[in-house]
């Protein structure tokens, strides 16, 4: 094989590589694109004396769109490292007049949360009821009045804790929030927790407990146990019954009181 034949074979190999990258959807292979045949042909007046060595292209892997269920932008998921300078006001501003799930169409007011932004103790329920939807404040109806008594029973003032819900809009007929509604709203709760940095979170009922502990285990098995908050080391969780459930099942109040005594003991440094 002559030098010209070898050079022509190199050109064919380069073209084959270019076609292969094009099939993969790669349009850029480094700072130097594959040259066309005409630019590589030797001129008659300049005989080829040395065969140039082919340069391995710097392959750029094409970007593949992330599946929707993993996309951070889809539901404004909280970043892995929360903004240290973020405030509750920033989060409320981002929430806006939220239409991220279907609950917006039946609500009256968004119920964001309220209380001490530097609270050691935080309560998280499942969603607003009728009174909360009308006022825009969490836990002010009958269940809220019971929650206030529960907080005062462990010698803490309501204004010294922070109270929020898994979803910020009322589910119709006070039903449990559905999976897509929780998914749309949970980033805002995660961000609230990241800003407040409570020492302890009391989850009220199944939706809050299962979300913050990332579990499918029910409240009856988990209530009264000291758990780790799944997203932030150092924050603890004690699940207990939701006050609305206690109104329907007053015989469970004794168990809830046992849970609250553990909350008090933990905050006093008597429980680890």
PyMOL commands that set and color helices and strands:
alter all, ss='L'
color gray80, all
select helices_A, chain A and resi 3-23+37-40+68-70+72-75+88-95+102-105+130-135+142-153+158-160+172-174+179-196+206-213+219-222+243-248+250-267
alter helices_A, ss='H'
color red, helices_A
select strands_A, chain A and resi 114-115+121-125+162-165+200-204+226-228+236-240
alter strands_A, ss='S'
color yellow, strands_A
deselect
rebuild
show_as cartoon
